[in-house]
Amino acid sequence: MSWQRFDNTRIAVVEPVQYLTERLQGFGTTIFTAMSALAVETQSVNLGQGFPDTDGPVAVSQAAIDAIKTGHNQYPPLPGIEPLRTAVAEHRLRFRGQRFDPAGEVLITAGATEALAAALLSLTGPGDEVVTFEPYYDSYAAGIAMSGAQRRVVTLRGRDFAFDPDELEAAFTPNTKLMLLNSPHNPTGKVFSRSEMEVIARVCIDNDVIAVTDEVYEHLVFDDAEHIPLATLPGMAERTITVSSAGKIFSFTGWKIGWACGPAELINAVRTAKQFLTFVSGAPLQPAVAVGLRLGDDFFDGYTAEMQSKRDRLVDGLAAAGFDVIVPQGTYFVTADITPLGETDGIDFCMSLPKRCGVVVVPTQVFYDNPETGRRLVRFAFCKRDEVLDEACRRLQQLSRSAAGAI
């Protein structure tokens, strides 16, 4: 298999793809598909794609098995089954203090990706603009492109991935229809502070813009960081759609059960697009996720603590291997600067790493409109078994020692 360099969000396509609409030309294969395939090809440790290598709670998986055996195998209702919508509403109230009516303010989707795509397709179109931060998860660019809207990015800079409020305000124009926000943030691991959220809320209100918030890592917040849902700030509940997912909460990423919560009129619009995407999905998985959302605090607290321990394990191992590590406040991911290793290009580094030491990671520069901004950053996923993390760090440390000996 031959591998090409990447452009800002995807494998570079030398020639236009036949029959593909102009809106999607250049998107090609996602970085996650490409790097996971490279991991299989080279039999490398895969710290690239953010999926756990163990299953989630037995109570949840057993509930799915029971649902299959008891006949929950046909189309569920378009909005999702009532027990799951109620469980989602209870979960938001329990953990975030938000109140949603399960009857019209909660929509079950095929993962968070569909919720985001349906929101973009239903709420934006040609001539509209969507503001988001970069680096950004790659599906954001594709979803905006499919809607026909234009993407306007505000760059997160420095070791704390802060944004300039003036730059954010300048990104909004009379054509701005929607703000797309991800916190806790993939790929950086940043958790936006309350003061940052207040700036974002003010700019959205001043410009009368709808906000869509991707909060799939809401239970993966570490140390003294606090997850502040944008919709909980004054003036934002009536203009915000909140998206989350069972995949990241329960480590069942392949189930693809997500949800969108918000005012009934906004959810109704999203539902209109959603019904012509998947229509419905995951019939026997929906009652299982409802069980999961009602698990006790011991599960949620334990899950966060376990992932924080894995974060610390990987951070220590990467530091020992010579990386300049930026400790994340949340998510599955650690960002590191490759400069101390004598490297200057994340793409070249990531493409050569499997053959050099048998580890696959992701170059962060592919998540920027201007790849030069993140050229020396790479992203590691730590949602793996401890022995897998240890083996990856051992290989990276061995590579670092070999490189030092060659100088």
Phi and psi in degrees as a GROMACS rama.xvg file:
@    title "Ramachandran Plot"
@    xaxis  label "Phi"
@    yaxis  label "Psi"
@TYPE xy
-98.4237  147.688  SER-2
-123.265  134.545  TRP-3
-102.232  163.02  GLN-4
-67.9825  166.615  ARG-5
-107.035  151.36  PHE-6
-95.41  -149.59  ASP-7
-70.2783  -26.0234  ASN-8
-139.557  5.60285  THR-9
-162.727  167.938  ARG-10
-63.8331  133.715  ILE-11
-60.7173  134.366  ALA-12
-107.232  116.581  VAL-13
-68.7564  -41.5294  VAL-14
-121.833  152.976  GLU-15
-57.2628  146.234  PRO-16
-82.242  124.031  VAL-17
-59.2914  134.909  GLN-18
77.3734  -17.1524  TYR-19
-71.3679  133.435  LEU-20
-59.562  152.377  THR-21
-58.3583  -33.819  GLU-22
-59.6553  -30.5121  ARG-23
-107.728  3.29995  LEU-24
-60.5801  134.371  GLN-25
95.0148  -8.60566  GLY-26
-81.0057  -34.5915  PHE-27
51.277  -145.03  GLY-28
-90.1081  138.456  THR-29
-67.3632  155.311  THR-30
-58.675  -33.8227  ILE-31
-70.8893  -42.1747  PHE-32
-62.4576  -44.0389  THR-33
-63.6584  -47.6252  ALA-34
-73.7489  -33.4894  MET-35
-67.3121  -37.4863  SER-36
-64.2923  -38.5433  ALA-37
-65.2791  -35.9942  LEU-38
-63.3023  -42.3892  ALA-39
-66.3883  -44.545  VAL-40
-60.5591  -39.5708  GLU-41
-100.089  1.59625  THR-42
54.3869  44.0196  GLN-43
-93.9043  160.739  SER-44
-71.1623  124.207  VAL-45
-97.5551  99.3242  ASN-46
-106.705  24.6679  LEU-47
-90.9463  -64.3151  GLY-48
-81.4965  138.249  GLN-49
-85.9006  71.2987  GLY-50
-131.359  140.846  PHE-51
-67.7593  158.179  PRO-52
-107.873  17.8475  ASP-53
-135.52  156.967  THR-54
-81.1905  163.942  ASP-55
-84.0777  -158.443  GLY-56
-58.7311  135.564  PRO-57
-61.5389  -35.4173  VAL-58
-60.0647  -33.9408  ALA-59
-77.1411  -46.1874  VAL-60
-65.5067  -36.5321  SER-61
-66.5052  -35.106  GLN-62
-63.8899  -33.8481  ALA-63
-68.466  -42.2997  ALA-64
-61.2752  -44.7389  ILE-65
-62.0347  -38.7907  ASP-66
-65.4777  -39.5776  ALA-67
-62.7676  -44.7341  ILE-68
-69.4048  -23.7008  LYS-69
-102.363  15.4186  THR-70
92.606  18.1458  GLY-71
-87.3743  63.5704  HIS-72
-125.563  5.05012  ASN-73
-107.025  178.848  GLN-74
-53.4069  124.925  TYR-75
-78.1373  172.751  PRO-76
-62.0674  151.152  PRO-77
-50.8183  -46.4056  LEU-78
-74.9514  -7.3431  PRO-79
105.481  158.525  GLY-80
-67.964  147.896  ILE-81
-59.5508  -41.2151  GLU-82
-60.3456  -35.5792  PRO-83
-73.5927  -41.4655  LEU-84
-61.3376  -38.8379  ARG-85
-66.1914  -41.0106  THR-86
-64.6292  -38.6928  ALA-87
-62.5424  -45.9613  VAL-88
-61.5021  -41.3156  ALA-89
-63.7143  -40.6311  GLU-90
-62.8429  -44.3997  HIS-91
-64.0398  -38.8662  ARG-92
-69.11  -43.3123  LEU-93
-63.7004  -43.9377  ARG-94
-100.749  -26.1486  PHE-95
-120.807  -6.73681  ARG-96
72.2496  16.9465  GLY-97
-96.6037  142.223  GLN-98
-110.935  124.141  ARG-99
-130.67  141.504  PHE-100
-83.3783  115.412  ASP-101
-59.0234  -24.1056  PRO-102
-70.6406  -33.0987  ALA-103
-140.891  -3.03379  GLY-104
-116.067  9.3492  GLU-105
-131.855  131.353  VAL-106
-129.468  126.437  LEU-107
-88.8881  134.775  ILE-108
-130.411  170.053  THR-109
-80.9682  74.57  ALA-110
78.9561  170.005  GLY-111
-66.2514  -30.5108  ALA-112
-59.864  -43.2571  THR-113
-67.339  -38.9932  GLU-114
-58.9241  -43.6386  ALA-115
-66.9769  -44.5597  LEU-116
-62.6502  -44.2223  ALA-117
-63.9197  -37.1804  ALA-118
-64.3016  -45.6319  ALA-119
-65.962  -42.2507  LEU-120
-68.6417  -32.2617  LEU-121
-88.6845  -25.4955  SER-122
-108.334  -12.7334  LEU-123
-133.12  160.808  THR-124
-161.553  -172.764  GLY-125
-54.0473  133.716  PRO-126
94.8401  -17.3059  GLY-127
-87.8343  162.741  ASP-128
-125.835  146.078  GLU-129
-121.049  125.549  VAL-130
-96.6587  133.165  VAL-131
-147.75  166.155  THR-132
-91.2588  149.285  PHE-133
-118.856  146.646  GLU-134
-67.3883  151.272  PRO-135
-131.178  152.853  TYR-136
-59.9715  137.976  TYR-137
-64.762  -26.7181  ASP-138
-68.312  -18.4966  SER-139
-62.1402  -47.5407  TYR-140
-61.9944  -42.3427  ALA-141
-66.5326  -42.7511  ALA-142
-63.1232  -41.1355  GLY-143
-64.4584  -42.1743  ILE-144
-62.8224  -42.5108  ALA-145
-63.5897  -32.1835  MET-146
-74.082  -18.3124  SER-147
90.0883  -2.04422  GLY-148
-79.1619  173.692  ALA-149
-108.804  143.343  GLN-150
-93.851  132.354  ARG-151
-124.537  123.693  ARG-152
-110.788  148.171  VAL-153
-119.154  126.136  VAL-154
-85.4735  133.342  THR-155
-85.8623  127.619  LEU-156
-127.288  158.079  ARG-157
79.6784  -179.912  GLY-158
-70.2074  -22.0692  ARG-159
-98.3296  4.96072  ASP-160
49.2734  52.3287  PHE-161
-85.4559  159.667  ALA-162
-117.213  156.125  PHE-163
-88.8294  117.51  ASP-164
-55.3992  -36.9647  PRO-165
-65.4888  -37.5505  ASP-166
-67.1129  -37.1005  GLU-167
-64.1748  -46.8009  LEU-168
-60.6722  -39.2837  GLU-169
-68.3051  -22.9869  ALA-170
-72.3629  -22.4328  ALA-171
-84.7496  133.491  PHE-172
-130.291  175.081  THR-173
-59.3425  -16.9403  PRO-174
-91.4293  -4.40464  ASN-175
-70.6974  123.644  THR-176
-108.067  -27.8159  LYS-177
-150.727  143.269  LEU-178
-109.515  124.881  MET-179
-108.702  114.137  LEU-180
-121.177  137.757  LEU-181
-123.127  113.128  ASN-182
-152.014  129.419  SER-183
-55.7076  146.123  PRO-184
-99.5861  126.998  HIS-185
-102.447  123.348  ASN-186
-102.967  -0.269558  PRO-187
-82.2924  -23.7923  THR-188
81.8828  8.36307  GLY-189
-72.4001  141.639  LYS-190
-114.146  116.398  VAL-191
-63.6962  134.511  PHE-192
-76.5254  167.405  SER-193
-60.2337  -42.3568  ARG-194
-63.9757  -37.6202  SER-195
-67.1871  -40.7003  GLU-196
-63.3432  -36.7038  MET-197
-65.1633  -36.631  GLU-198
-64.5412  -46.3542  VAL-199
-60.7072  -44.4167  ILE-200
-61.2626  -44.5214  ALA-201
-61.5862  -42.8266  ARG-202
-67.2663  -38.9859  VAL-203
-62.8277  -43.8569  CYS-204
-67.3557  -44.8365  ILE-205
-59.8399  -31.9607  ASP-206
-101.596  5.66961  ASN-207
51.6727  53.8409  ASP-208
-112.375  143.32  VAL-209
-77.515  143.577  ILE-210
-114.707  139.23  ALA-211
-120.511  121.743  VAL-212
-113.238  126.456  THR-213
-94.4135  108.432  ASP-214
-120.446  34.8123  GLU-215
-63.4481  -23.5901  VAL-216
-98.4506  27.0274  TYR-217
-59.796  -26.967  GLU-218
-96.6911  6.16696  HIS-219
-114.547  72.3212  LEU-220
-126.971  128.35  VAL-221
-115.561  164.981  PHE-222
55.9553  -129.698  ASP-223
-100.756  12.4776  ASP-224
-70.7029  154.322  ALA-225
-133.144  130.815  GLU-226
-81.9278  119.002  HIS-227
-110.576  104.104  ILE-228
-62.8242  131.956  PRO-229
-58.0262  -35.1021  LEU-230
-66.3255  -14.6086  ALA-231
-85.7296  -6.60456  THR-232
-84.7906  152.264  LEU-233
-54.2078  132.483  PRO-234
82.2035  0.0646857  GLY-235
-104.788  -21.9302  MET-236
-58.5718  -38.8904  ALA-237
-77.9712  -6.34479  GLU-238
-128.651  15.6926  ARG-239
-123.483  135.587  THR-240
-106.63  123.892  ILE-241
-103.543  127.538  THR-242
-116.136  137.105  VAL-243
-148.601  -174.863  SER-244
-157.753  143.607  SER-245
-71.8449  -26.5623  ALA-246
-56.723  -47.0228  GLY-247
-80.9991  -25.6883  LYS-248
-77.6295  -38.805  ILE-249
-114.519  5.63504  PHE-250
61.618  35.4982  SER-251
-119.436  65.8305  PHE-252
-65.7586  -26.6374  THR-253
-76.8832  -9.46406  GLY-254
-73.0499  -30.7028  TRP-255
54.3915  57.2113  LYS-256
-116.448  113.608  ILE-257
-128.188  -176.164  GLY-258
-157.463  156.781  TRP-259
-125.771  134.161  ALA-260
-125.142  141.957  CYS-261
171.926  -174.997  GLY-262
-56.4863  145.436  PRO-263
-55.6864  -38.544  ALA-264
-68.8034  -33.4607  GLU-265
-74.6672  -42.7137  LEU-266
-63.509  -36.9271  ILE-267
-61.2503  -40.0374  ASN-268
-65.369  -45.0328  ALA-269
-63.6155  -40.1458  VAL-270
-61.0278  -35.5387  ARG-271
-60.0268  -42.3544  THR-272
-73.9444  -41.7521  ALA-273
-57.9783  -37.4403  LYS-274
-65.7187  -20.193  GLN-275
-104.479  9.37791  PHE-276
-98.1466  -86.6789  LEU-277
-95.4313  -13.7103  THR-278
64.9522  -72.8808  PHE-279
-143.918  170.153  VAL-280
-163.293  160.603  SER-281
61.7911  43.3286  GLY-282
-51.0407  -52.8043  ALA-283
-77.9088  -11.6289  PRO-284
-84.871  -25.6561  LEU-285
-63.1817  -46.8764  GLN-286
-65.0949  -28.6569  PRO-287
-68.18  -40.3615  ALA-288
-66.0934  -34.8736  VAL-289
-60.1452  -39.6329  ALA-290
-61.5781  -45.1079  VAL-291
-61.4969  -42.0017  GLY-292
-65.996  -17.0488  LEU-293
-101.382  8.502  ARG-294
-61.9606  158.112  LEU-295
-72.5383  169.396  GLY-296
-60.566  -25.7394  ASP-297
-60.9283  -36.8098  ASP-298
-66.2832  -52.542  PHE-299
-63.9525  -42.1431  PHE-300
-65.8205  -40.4675  ASP-301
-66.7983  -38.5473  GLY-302
-62.3687  -47.1089  TYR-303
-61.978  -44.9894  THR-304
-63.0994  -39.458  ALA-305
-63.4455  -44.4382  GLU-306
-70.4876  -33.3184  MET-307
-65.1014  -38.198  GLN-308
-63.3419  -40.5887  SER-309
-66.9929  -38.581  LYS-310
-57.1513  -49.4175  ARG-311
-62.6504  -38.293  ASP-312
-61.6882  -45.9506  ARG-313
-71.498  -41.5452  LEU-314
-56.723  -46.1991  VAL-315
-64.0838  -41.6853  ASP-316
-66.5294  -39.2661  GLY-317
-69.2134  -39.2308  LEU-318
-61.5725  -41.4868  ALA-319
-65.585  -24.9875  ALA-320
-85.0361  -3.33897  ALA-321
101.89  1.29489  GLY-322
-74.7808  151.264  PHE-323
-90.2341  100.868  ASP-324
-92.8412  133.552  VAL-325
-100.814  110.798  ILE-326
-70.7562  121.752  VAL-327
-78.501  152.195  PRO-328
-88.4866  -15.2944  GLN-329
-167.141  -173.171  GLY-330
74.0015  -164.423  THR-331
-96.4902  -1.0381  TYR-332
-122.37  144.239  PHE-333
-116.777  130.493  VAL-334
-99.1324  138.183  THR-335
-138.397  147.024  ALA-336
-92.6652  131.332  ASP-337
-91.1106  -1.31277  ILE-338
-56.2704  -43.3077  THR-339
-61.2303  -17.9535  PRO-340
-86.8308  2.4788  LEU-341
82.3808  13.4292  GLY-342
-99.6804  150.099  GLU-343
-128.305  -7.42978  THR-344
-137.88  114.9  ASP-345
-62.9766  -36.9676  GLY-346
-65.1956  -49.5225  ILE-347
-59.6226  -41.2918  ASP-348
-61.8698  -49.5714  PHE-349
-67.982  -34.2845  CYS-350
-72.8261  -28.7137  MET-351
-89.9359  -21.1129  SER-352
-60.083  -41.0936  LEU-353
-57.8074  -41.1809  PRO-354
-76.4726  -29.3522  LYS-355
-76.6747  -37.9281  ARG-356
-148.645  4.3303  CYS-357
75.6008  38.6043  GLY-358
-132.165  137.094  VAL-359
-112.605  127.945  VAL-360
-135.559  178.319  VAL-361
-115.55  133.525  VAL-362
-75.7038  123.466  PRO-363
-67.2976  -24.3344  THR-364
-61.4709  -19.8687  GLN-365
-71.759  -8.74529  VAL-366
-100.156  13.8492  PHE-367
-116.423  146.93  TYR-368
-65.6234  -38.649  ASP-369
-106.797  95.509  ASN-370
-58.4635  -24.3163  PRO-371
-60.4833  -29.6319  GLU-372
-60.3133  -39.4084  THR-373
-110.976  26.8842  GLY-374
-59.6626  -32.2593  ARG-375
-105.692  15.2778  ARG-376
-108.712  143.013  LEU-377
-132.659  156.858  VAL-378
-117.398  131.001  ARG-379
-112.899  139.218  PHE-380
-97.6778  130.938  ALA-381
-109.334  13.0879  PHE-382
-83.4477  48.7004  CYS-383
-125.729  165.314  LYS-384
-59.6087  149.598  ARG-385
-57.3461  -39.177  ASP-386
-67.5711  -29.1558  GLU-387
-70.4521  -44.3421  VAL-388
-60.9751  -42.3823  LEU-389
-63.9372  -40.818  ASP-390
-66.5882  -41.1992  GLU-391
-61.6444  -44.867  ALA-392
-65.2216  -38.5569  CYS-393
-59.6555  -44.1785  ARG-394
-66.3559  -41.1878  ARG-395
-67.7881  -37.4654  LEU-396
-67.9928  -36.9309  GLN-397
-64.8805  -40.3942  GLN-398
-61.5714  -43.6512  LEU-399
-62.6887  -42.1034  SER-400
-65.5623  -38.1499  ARG-401
-65.2586  -40.818  SER-402
-65.6652  -39.8154  ALA-403
-65.7145  -37.006  ALA-404
-70.2321  -21.743  GLY-405
-83.6435  -11.7449  ALA-406
